[in-house]
Amino acid sequence: MALSMQQKKYLRGIAHHLKPVIIIGQHGLSEGLMNELNSTLDHHELIKIKIAAGEREERKEIINTVCQTTGAELVQAIGKIFVIYRPNPDKKNSDIHLPRT
């Protein structure tokens, strides 16, 4: 699932007022954190994540790993905050309705 620029812009607008719901600390990506991340994505679909430690290259690796592992799309990454989106096909009344491309 690749998001168009228009869809990413729409999702960035929704995510602007969100607070980070997951914080990745100095211990990085553990199995427990990844389970919580998947559960949170299933429930919210669009989440903001903060990486509390690491340099720029390390943060890029973490973002890529999170996206590959969860199957989510990167919407935006600014500094230590990034936003990912993964639609939940089992969720009947999703609040997020992507614009058609």
Buried (B, 14 or more C-beta within 10 A) or exposed (E): EEBEEEBBEBBBEBBEEEEBBBEBEEEBBEEEBBEEBBEBBEEBBBBBBBBEBBEEEEBBEBBEEBBEEBEBBBBBBEEBBBBBBBBEEEEEEEEBEBEEE
